[in-house]
Amino acid sequence: MHRVAAQLGVTKMALYRYVPGKAELVALMVEAAIGPYPPVKVRHSGWREQLEEWAGQLFDVFRRHPWALDATVGPRIMGPAELSWLERAVSALDGTGLSGAERMDAAALLVGHVRGITQQARATGPAGNPEAQLGALLGDLMQAHGERFPALTAALTSAAQSHGQDQAWEFGLQRILDGLAALIDRRVR
């Protein structure tokens, strides 16, 4: 609160006239940064396409505002804009046979994937490709000690053949959606 007040050129006590504490200030910052879920440009008929679009948009938000990764962890105050994102994910699963709790869990699972991949990208820098960087870091090590780690050596060789293409985002997203599809199919039968 002290730093924010100083940057605004007011006293810390003056800032408390507008927000009661740090939690509320952070919630307002998140609200301003992420905004409400954008209007849907293309109507997707299926839940899978809707969740693919939703996850991609959330990924873009976290890439534009990496500080929001830390600001949106754990129980906290959430505003209407942030809630609109959750509403969109949960409502995409309407009519699938999943319970409300399962739809919330599916949204949480997707958020976890988005957060994990965004954190990896943040750790590797703006031009970073986590898979290519990992391959480069482990390449010499595997040449020297690859016989002790045959499965890892084979996996890194395979990844190198894809020219270090970062596939973790799409691979993880599709496997999560495949799992949801299997559960939904069992419910529909």
Salt bridges, closest charged atoms under 4 A:
GLU52 OE2 - ARG48 NE 3.94
GLU53 OE1 - HIS44 NE2 2.60
ASP60 OD1 - ARG63 NH2 3.56
ASP70 OD2 - ARG122 NH1 3.82
GLU82 OE2 - ARG76 NH2 2.60
ASP94 OD1 - ARG103 NH1 2.26
GLU102 OE1 - ARG187 NH1 2.51
ASP178 OD1 - ARG48 NH2 2.59
ASP178 OD2 - ARG175 NH2 2.76
